[in-house]
Amino acid sequence: MEPRALRADARRNREAVLAAARERLAEDGLDGPIEDIARAAGVGVGTVYRHFPSKRELIAALVRDRFERMAERTEEALAADDPWQAFCDLMRYSAELQMRDRALSQFLAEQPELGYCQAVDTGLTELTAQLIAKAQRSGGMRKDAVVEDVPTLLCALGAVTANAAGTMPELNWERYVQIMLDGLRAPGSNPLPPPKASMAR
């Protein structure tokens, strides 16, 4: 958690660490060394740990930043004239953000419950639910889709990507996002089984 009041130099250091971590971990994944992040940020390792006592806290801050960006895009999508098309564009944006960030894909695959908490805390879950409801009312999205379907599908895509890194040719993520969207498109070929009670809204 960010301290309530940081000196200007401390705030700059924190922002530099986050920017360096975002770049290094997107490429290296969760195993990227703290030393590399500190070097890229132009600070010492001790400075990194003063702001983020553990690597897990650093990664959680990066995930929160990503989800805040997605929440902003979702809020913009709610104002679109065609909510189904806005939802499709949002799914592609979210998938591309995740595909280009190896650490984010690994985090969501390995710790989905923490990702869910971040999505709730940033307002992303509620905004996505609103967009889904609009897309359903417009007739574009199948009526039995629920908000929990979205992170499940994106996490599944991220898990495949994370596991495939370095072992097979790069996946065409756009192809699989389109398959997902066709599954969510109205009216749907077959009714979906209901979500588990623990996940239902």
C-alpha positions, 0 to 999 in steps of 0.5 A: 500500500502506498504511504499516505504522504511521500516526499517528492523524491520518494514519490518519483522513486516509487513511480520509477520502480513501478515503470521499470517493473512494468517493463521488465516483468512484462518481458521476463515474467514473475521470475524477473529479478528485483536487481534488474528492476532496480537497475532499470529504475536507476535506484538501489535494491533497498529503495525498491524494498522500502516502497514494496517490502515483497515482490508480491506487493510490487506485482499486486501494485502493477496488477492494480494499475492494469485493472484501473486502466481497464476500468477506465476503458470499461467506463468509456465503453458504457457510453458507446452507442453499440454496447455489444461492439463496445464489449467486443472492443473491450475484450480485445483490448483486455486480451492484448494488454494481458498477452503483452504482459507476461507477468500479468498473464502468469499472475492471473493464471496462478492467483486468480482469487487475488486478481478477482479482488483487485477487479472488485476493488477497482470497480472493474467488476461492477462496470463490466456487469453494467456493460454486459447488461446493456449489451444483453438489452440491446440484443447483442449478447446472449441472455445467460452470460454473466460477469464472471464469464469474462475474467474466467475466459481471459484468465484461461487465455492468459494461462495458455499464453504463459505456459506456452511462452518459449515452447511453441510459436506465438499464439494468435490471441485475436483468433481465440478472442473471436471464438470467445466472443462468438460464444457470447454472441446472442442468441447462443446455440445452446443454453449455458449451465448455470454458474456455481452458487458461489460465483452467482451474483 
